[in-house]
Amino acid sequence: MDPKGQRVKLNDGHFIPVLGFGTFAPPEVPKSEALEVTKFAIEAGFRHIDSAHLYQNEEQVGQAIRSKIADGTVKREDIFYTSKLWSTSLRPELVRPALEKSLNNLQLDYVDLYIIHFPVALKPGETLFPTDENGKPIFDSVDLCRTWEALEKCKDAGLTKSIGVSNFNHKQLEKILNKPGLKYKPVCNQVECHPYFNQSKLLDFCKSHDIVLVAYGALGSQRLKEWVNPNLPFLLEDPVLSAIAKKHRQTPALVALRYQIQRGVVVLAKSYNKKRIKENIQVFDFELTPEDMKAIDGLNSNMRYNELLLGVGHPEYPFVEEY
């Protein structure tokens, strides 16, 4: 089945493919690999590509997209590309320059979706993680409603087709939704979401406001020391997922991805392994039963792999709220 046909409509009228390719890789992975795997993902059938200024790979990802357009594999309008505004550029006057920098790295005229990466503002500057002499993050204080207005202007200027957020809790979303003079609602909230942390309350909240939930870390998580708690169990070895996978002759990863699609979540599959990239596209080839879905719902244990602890202590640190 052509995944291109598998799209959902955003609240601004644009369409987002329900399966996306995540391009983040730990720093030890050479940047040249981002070029290779993104090209491969597009060849395999991925049409939704997710990156960010933070990932420091937009030059390579943009090159991959442009080379697949140049060789006739896709047209620009077939590709849905997401970039993200990093925390050091949340001041309203820094938003458009940050997006323009991403576009320049990508060598694209527009992105399809531009989202606030994390609601915690950090000290502006070139350093992605500014710290003081004790190694503590240097926070900035920014009204996210003003940041949002700057994103609205980027949409009006045609630099991005849609605008959204990431790692926001429901109160932070509410603040934007209730903002006087709101011009555009966020089209999405991209958050960690998988069977051990299924975000059902946040999902219900988002659905009630016609906001799409986009799942990252949908396969559990890459084991990054500085980001992820290494003592947590490995999602893809879960016996319930494994049993369901066996029954459908699929892999646990495919079951975890399919679970999201069936509950109306747009899901990112992050892999730098060509065999698995090809495999992940097969999420459209089977269906989980209501019993399967219920069993997977039962795995939820509110286990967050990505606590993004650098934001702890900031008034906008999102994960103090239940959802």
KOLNU-292160 format. One line per field, with one value per residue (C-alpha): residue number from 1; residue in three letters; x negated, y, z negated. Coordinates in pm, 1 decimal, padded with zeros to 6 digits, m for minus. Last residue first. Example, Ala and Ser with C-alpha at 12.3 -4.5 7.8 and 13.67 -1.06 7.14 Angstrom:
<pts>
pos = 2  1
code = SER  ALA
u = m01367.0  m01230.0
v = m00106.0  m00450.0
w = m00714.0  m00780.0
</pts>
This chain:
<pts>
pos = 323  322  321  320  319  318  317  316  315  314  313  312  311  310  309  308  307  306  305  304  303  302  301  300  299  298  297  296  295  294  293  292  291  290  289  288  287  286  285  284  283  282  281  280  279  278  277  276  275  274  273  272  271  270  269  268  267  266  265  264  263  262  261  260  259  258  257  256  255  254  253  252  251  250  249  248  247  246  245  244  243  242  241  240  239  238  237  236  235  234  233  232  231  230  229  228  227  226  225  224  223  222  221  220  219  218  217  216  215  214  213  212  211  210  209  208  207  206  205  204  203  202  201  200  199  198  197  196  195  194  193  192  191  190  189  188  187  186  185  184  183  182  181  180  179  178  177  176  175  174  173  172  171  170  169  168  167  166  165  164  163  162  161  160  159  158  157  156  155  154  153  152  151  150  149  148  147  146  145  144  143  142  141  140  139  138  137  136  135  134  133  132  131  130  129  128  127  126  125  124  123  122  121  120  119  118  117  116  115  114  113  112  111  110  109  108  107  106  105  104  103  102  101  100  99  98  97  96  95  94  93  92  91  90  89  88  87  86  85  84  83  82  81  80  79  78  77  76  75  74  73  72  71  70  69  68  67  66  65  64  63  62  61  60  59  58  57  56  55  54  53  52  51  50  49  48  47  46  45  44  43  42  41  40  39  38  37  36  35  34  33  32  31  30  29  28  27  26  25  24  23  22  21  20  19  18  17  16  15  14  13  12  11  10  9  8  7  6  5  4  3  2  1
code = TYR  GLU  GLU  VAL  PHE  PRO  TYR  GLU  PRO  HIS  GLY  VAL  GLY  LEU  LEU  LEU  GLU  ASN  TYR  ARG  MET  ASN  SER  ASN  LEU  GLY  ASP  ILE  ALA  LYS  MET  ASP  GLU  PRO  THR  LEU  GLU  PHE  ASP  PHE  VAL  GLN  ILE  ASN  GLU  LYS  ILE  ARG  LYS  LYS  ASN  TYR  SER  LYS  ALA  LEU  VAL  VAL  VAL  GLY  ARG  GLN  ILE  GLN  TYR  ARG  LEU  ALA  VAL  LEU  ALA  PRO  THR  GLN  ARG  HIS  LYS  LYS  ALA  ILE  ALA  SER  LEU  VAL  PRO  ASP  GLU  LEU  LEU  PHE  PRO  LEU  ASN  PRO  ASN  VAL  TRP  GLU  LYS  LEU  ARG  GLN  SER  GLY  LEU  ALA  GLY  TYR  ALA  VAL  LEU  VAL  ILE  ASP  HIS  SER  LYS  CYS  PHE  ASP  LEU  LEU  LYS  SER  GLN  ASN  PHE  TYR  PRO  HIS  CYS  GLU  VAL  GLN  ASN  CYS  VAL  PRO  LYS  TYR  LYS  LEU  GLY  PRO  LYS  ASN  LEU  ILE  LYS  GLU  LEU  GLN  LYS  HIS  ASN  PHE  ASN  SER  VAL  GLY  ILE  SER  LYS  THR  LEU  GLY  ALA  ASP  LYS  CYS  LYS  GLU  LEU  ALA  GLU  TRP  THR  ARG  CYS  LEU  ASP  VAL  SER  ASP  PHE  ILE  PRO  LYS  GLY  ASN  GLU  ASP  THR  PRO  PHE  LEU  THR  GLU  GLY  PRO  LYS  LEU  ALA  VAL  PRO  PHE  HIS  ILE  ILE  TYR  LEU  ASP  VAL  TYR  ASP  LEU  GLN  LEU  ASN  ASN  LEU  SER  LYS  GLU  LEU  ALA  PRO  ARG  VAL  LEU  GLU  PRO  ARG  LEU  SER  THR  SER  TRP  LEU  LYS  SER  THR  TYR  PHE  ILE  ASP  GLU  ARG  LYS  VAL  THR  GLY  ASP  ALA  ILE  LYS  SER  ARG  ILE  ALA  GLN  GLY  VAL  GLN  GLU  GLU  ASN  GLN  TYR  LEU  HIS  ALA  SER  ASP  ILE  HIS  ARG  PHE  GLY  ALA  GLU  ILE  ALA  PHE  LYS  THR  VAL  GLU  LEU  ALA  GLU  SER  LYS  PRO  VAL  GLU  PRO  PRO  ALA  PHE  THR  GLY  PHE  GLY  LEU  VAL  PRO  ILE  PHE  HIS  GLY  ASP  ASN  LEU  LYS  VAL  ARG  GLN  GLY  LYS  PRO  ASP  MET
u = 00044.6  m00018.6  m00183.9  m00545.8  m00650.8  m00634.4  m00925.7  m00775.8  m00871.3  m01230.0  m01350.8  m01389.5  m01454.5  m01782.7  m01589.4  m01448.4  m01263.6  m01294.4  m01220.4  m00885.9  m00709.9  m00346.7  m00276.8  m00072.0  m00085.1  00293.4  00342.9  00147.1  00397.5  00687.3  00542.6  00489.1  00848.1  00976.3  00783.9  00459.3  00438.3  00184.9  m00002.5  m00010.0  m00288.1  m00497.8  m00688.8  m00873.4  m01035.8  m01218.9  m01359.2  m01439.7  m01656.8  m01818.9  m01922.4  m01939.0  m01600.0  m01343.4  m00979.8  m00761.5  m00389.2  m00082.7  00172.5  00529.2  00557.9  00502.6  00185.7  00040.6  00094.6  m00050.6  m00382.4  m00408.5  m00299.6  m00561.4  m00831.8  m00717.5  m00777.1  m00505.3  m00371.1  m00029.7  m00029.2  m00401.7  m00364.0  m00080.1  m00297.6  m00599.8  m00395.8  m00266.8  m00614.1  m00784.9  m01126.5  m01052.2  m00988.7  m01329.7  m01288.0  m01407.4  m01747.7  m01918.7  m01720.3  m01745.0  m01885.6  m02255.9  m02306.5  m02130.0  m01964.7  m01749.0  m01395.3  m01076.7  m00966.0  m00735.4  m01012.5  m00830.0  m00452.3  m00264.9  00065.9  00290.0  00480.4  00853.5  00923.2  01101.8  00841.7  00561.8  00729.9  00802.2  00439.3  00313.1  00520.8  00419.9  00047.4  m00051.7  m00361.5  m00453.2  m00278.3  m00457.0  m00437.7  m00700.8  m00547.1  m00479.3  m00181.0  m00006.4  00183.4  00125.1  00420.4  00385.9  00482.3  00514.2  00631.1  00664.1  00473.0  00707.6  00561.7  00207.5  00259.5  00453.8  00155.3  m00063.1  00200.4  00223.6  m00152.1  m00385.5  m00669.6  m00632.3  m00438.2  m00269.1  m00280.6  m00174.3  m00277.1  m00611.5  m00808.5  m00490.8  m00504.5  m00169.6  m00312.4  m00619.2  m00387.5  m00197.7  m00532.3  m00605.2  m00263.8  m00353.9  m00674.6  m00464.2  m00227.0  m00531.8  m00616.1  m00994.7  m01230.9  m01574.2  m01745.4  m02117.7  m02160.5  m02377.7  m02734.5  m02871.7  m03040.8  m02706.3  m02554.6  m02426.2  m02297.9  m02265.4  m02551.3  m02509.2  m02328.3  m02005.3  m01986.1  m01743.2  m01362.3  m01175.8  m00872.3  m01054.0  m01076.4  m00840.8  m00715.4  m00756.5  m00562.2  m00566.9  m00901.8  m00956.8  m01192.6  m01438.3  m01818.3  m01808.0  m02075.0  m01916.3  m01570.7  m01703.2  m01863.5  m01541.1  m01352.5  m01595.1  m01581.4  m01198.8  m01193.6  m01462.7  m01244.1  m00984.2  m01230.8  m01214.9  m01547.9  m01772.2  m01500.6  m01517.9  m01255.2  m01177.8  m01169.8  m00911.2  m00911.2  m00611.0  m00731.6  m00497.7  m00480.2  m00855.1  m00810.4  m00931.4  m01156.3  m01236.3  m01615.1  m01617.1  m01339.4  m01526.6  m01844.8  m01660.4  m01526.0  m01868.7  m02038.2  m01782.2  m01854.4  m02229.1  m02207.3  m01941.9  m02176.3  m02250.9  m01982.9  m01896.2  m01785.0  m01519.8  m01423.2  m01113.8  m01056.3  m00706.9  m00705.3  m00853.1  m00828.2  m01146.0  m01314.4  m01234.7  m01381.8  m01694.9  m01754.4  m01708.7  m01942.7  m02226.9  m02210.1  m02178.9  m02478.0  m02695.2  m02641.0  m02860.3  m02690.6  m02882.5  m02647.7  m02341.8  m02097.9  m01774.3  m01625.2  m01274.0  m01080.0  m00707.4  m00395.8  m00054.9  m00133.2  m00023.7  00242.8  00302.1  00644.8  00543.1  00683.6  00464.7  00604.4  00464.3  00257.8  00222.0  00233.8  m00137.9  m00184.0  m00128.2  00000.0
v = 01535.0  01473.7  01813.9  01843.4  01731.3  02064.4  02266.5  02613.6  02757.4  02629.1  02407.8  02097.6  02188.2  01997.9  01694.8  01618.5  01325.7  01106.7  00744.3  00823.6  00525.0  00604.2  00233.7  00159.1  m00208.8  m00246.9  m00028.4  m00299.7  m00564.4  m00341.0  m00279.5  m00652.5  m00721.1  m00453.3  m00640.8  m00508.5  m00455.3  m00553.4  m00423.5  m00052.9  m00095.9  m00242.6  00086.9  m00008.9  m00308.3  m00098.0  00124.5  m00190.5  m00337.8  m00001.4  00054.2  00422.6  00399.7  00640.1  00563.7  00867.0  00813.2  01023.5  00918.5  00827.2  00523.1  00284.7  00466.7  00441.1  00065.6  00011.1  00159.9  m00062.0  m00367.8  m00287.1  m00266.7  m00599.1  m00759.5  m00907.1  m01258.8  m01141.6  m01390.4  m01344.6  m00968.7  m01007.8  m01241.7  m01010.7  m00706.6  m00896.3  m01033.4  m00689.1  m00710.3  m00409.3  m00191.2  m00238.5  m00204.0  00116.1  00118.0  00326.4  00645.9  00839.9  01176.5  01184.7  00812.2  00781.0  00440.4  00497.1  00480.3  00283.2  00217.4  00519.3  00746.4  01024.9  01026.7  01307.2  01403.2  01589.0  01890.3  01905.2  02053.8  01746.8  01525.9  01705.7  01655.1  01289.4  01236.8  01415.9  01182.1  00868.6  00954.0  00593.7  00569.9  00200.3  00142.1  00437.7  00819.1  01088.8  01411.5  01608.5  01839.2  01918.4  02170.0  02453.0  02689.6  02980.1  03346.8  03372.8  03726.8  03666.8  03348.1  03071.6  02806.9  02920.8  02894.0  02571.1  02411.9  02504.4  02360.9  02040.5  01973.3  02079.4  01851.9  01968.6  02251.4  02338.8  02547.1  02467.0  02566.5  02716.0  03002.8  03129.5  03473.4  03406.9  03087.2  03273.3  03538.5  03268.1  03144.3  03494.5  03494.0  03161.5  03302.4  03583.6  03327.5  03138.6  03434.9  03412.0  03390.3  03252.6  02967.5  02908.0  02531.2  02429.1  02317.2  02489.6  02762.4  02839.4  02639.1  02715.2  02401.7  02479.2  02731.8  02982.6  03237.8  03292.5  03174.3  02882.1  02885.9  02576.3  02501.7  02236.2  02195.0  02477.4  02346.1  02423.5  02208.0  02186.1  02361.6  02628.4  02736.1  02449.2  02466.5  02262.7  02471.2  02790.3  02676.1  02601.4  02947.4  03106.8  02925.9  03059.9  03413.2  03394.2  03294.1  03524.0  03835.6  03635.9  03509.2  03129.0  03101.4  02925.6  02663.9  02525.2  02585.8  02256.7  02129.7  01908.1  01800.8  01656.4  01538.7  01480.2  01858.0  01866.1  01606.8  01252.4  00984.6  01215.0  01216.7  01585.1  01540.5  01251.2  01463.0  01754.7  01541.5  01391.0  01732.6  01868.6  01581.0  01644.9  02018.9  01961.7  01738.8  01942.9  01754.0  02071.2  02250.8  01983.6  01676.8  01481.9  01343.7  01248.6  01081.9  00741.5  00499.4  00289.3  00534.0  00816.7  00612.7  00536.2  00905.0  00977.5  00690.7  00812.1  01183.1  01116.1  00883.6  01172.5  01329.8  01060.9  00883.4  00974.1  01269.3  01044.6  01025.1  01211.7  01156.4  01035.8  00904.3  00968.5  00753.5  00923.9  01146.5  01504.5  01694.1  02070.2  02217.4  02428.8  02178.9  01904.3  01636.4  01288.2  01106.0  00744.7  00777.8  00851.3  00526.1  00346.9  00000.0
w = m03114.3  m03486.2  m03508.0  m03628.7  m03281.0  m03102.1  m03244.0  m03182.1  m03524.0  m03470.5  m03756.4  m03541.8  m03177.4  m03141.5  m03262.0  m02919.3  m03082.1  m02773.7  m02869.8  m03034.5  m03187.0  m03252.7  m03307.1  m02995.6  m02906.6  m02928.4  m02621.2  m02436.1  m02547.6  m02449.6  m02104.8  m02053.4  m02160.0  m01918.7  m01646.5  m01500.0  m01123.9  m00860.1  m00555.4  m00644.3  m00904.3  m00624.7  m00596.6  m00916.5  m00742.6  m00486.1  m00762.9  m00961.7  m00685.6  m00623.2  m00985.5  m01080.6  m01248.1  m01382.9  m01315.4  m01380.2  m01442.7  m01373.2  m01638.1  m01550.9  m01776.4  m01484.9  m01376.4  m01725.6  m01759.9  m01411.3  m01525.0  m01835.1  m01630.9  m01368.0  m01635.6  m01788.1  m01446.4  m01223.5  m01172.6  m01301.6  m01591.0  m01646.0  m01675.8  m01927.4  m02134.9  m02114.1  m02215.8  m02521.4  m02603.4  m02594.8  m02429.4  m02207.7  m02512.4  m02676.4  m03050.7  m03222.1  m03388.9  m03121.1  m03202.3  m02877.5  m02785.5  m02876.8  m02839.9  m02506.2  m02477.2  m02174.8  m02296.7  m02324.0  m01967.7  m01959.8  m02088.8  m01907.1  m01866.7  m01689.9  m01853.9  m01611.7  m01744.8  m01672.5  m02018.4  m02160.5  m01989.5  m02176.9  m02516.6  m02441.4  m02335.5  m02648.8  m02863.4  m02667.4  m02671.5  m02592.2  m02807.1  m02817.1  m02481.6  m02317.3  m02317.1  m02360.2  m02238.0  m01919.1  m01971.3  m01647.0  m01433.5  m01682.3  m01648.0  m01406.5  m01450.8  m01828.5  m01908.3  m02281.8  m02376.2  m02489.8  m02256.2  m02343.5  m02719.0  m02672.6  m02500.9  m02799.5  m03032.3  m02826.5  m02850.0  m02570.2  m02450.6  m02089.8  m01927.1  m01599.5  m01283.8  m00927.3  m00573.9  m00675.3  m00521.9  m00353.5  m00518.9  m00688.2  m00836.7  m00963.8  m01113.4  m01304.3  m01438.2  m01574.0  m01743.1  m01904.1  m02051.6  m02201.0  m02354.5  m02483.1  m02708.9  m02737.2  m03034.3  m02952.7  m03131.4  m03169.4  m03215.6  m03513.2  m03441.2  m03748.1  m03541.1  m03372.8  m03089.2  m02738.7  m02564.5  m02191.9  m02197.9  m01913.3  m02129.3  m02320.0  m02683.4  m02708.1  m02694.4  m02814.8  m02596.7  m02390.1  m02012.2  m01908.3  m01574.9  m01206.8  m00961.9  m00584.0  m00548.9  m00287.1  m00010.5  m00066.0  m00076.4  m00395.9  m00568.1  m00431.2  m00536.2  m00885.8  m00906.2  m00782.4  m01058.9  m01319.3  m01171.1  m01189.9  m01554.9  m01699.2  m01735.6  m01927.9  m02189.4  m02164.4  m01983.0  m02240.5  m02293.7  m01938.6  m01671.7  m01500.7  m01142.5  m00976.6  m00610.4  m00429.3  m00089.9  00205.0  00267.4  00339.5  00614.4  00561.3  00716.7  01011.4  00970.8  00871.9  00615.0  00451.4  00454.5  00295.5  00010.8  m00060.0  m00046.4  m00289.2  m00528.5  m00498.2  m00564.0  m00828.7  m01030.8  m01342.9  m01539.2  m01734.2  m01416.9  m01382.7  m01178.1  m01076.9  m00727.2  m00604.3  m00262.1  m00351.8  m00059.0  m00064.5  00174.6  m00068.8  m00355.3  m00150.5  m00077.3  m00448.1  m00536.6  m00314.7  m00399.1  m00772.7  m00741.0  m00623.1  m00965.7  m01124.3  m01418.7  m01737.6  m01801.5  m01858.0  m01567.5  m01497.5  m01153.2  m01236.5  m00935.2  m00951.8  m00927.3  m00942.6  m00642.1  m00723.6  m00527.7  m00516.1  m00598.1  m00898.7  m01153.2  m01005.9  m00775.7  m00812.2  m00553.5  m00445.2  m00067.3  m00059.8  m00248.9  00083.0  00000.0
</pts>
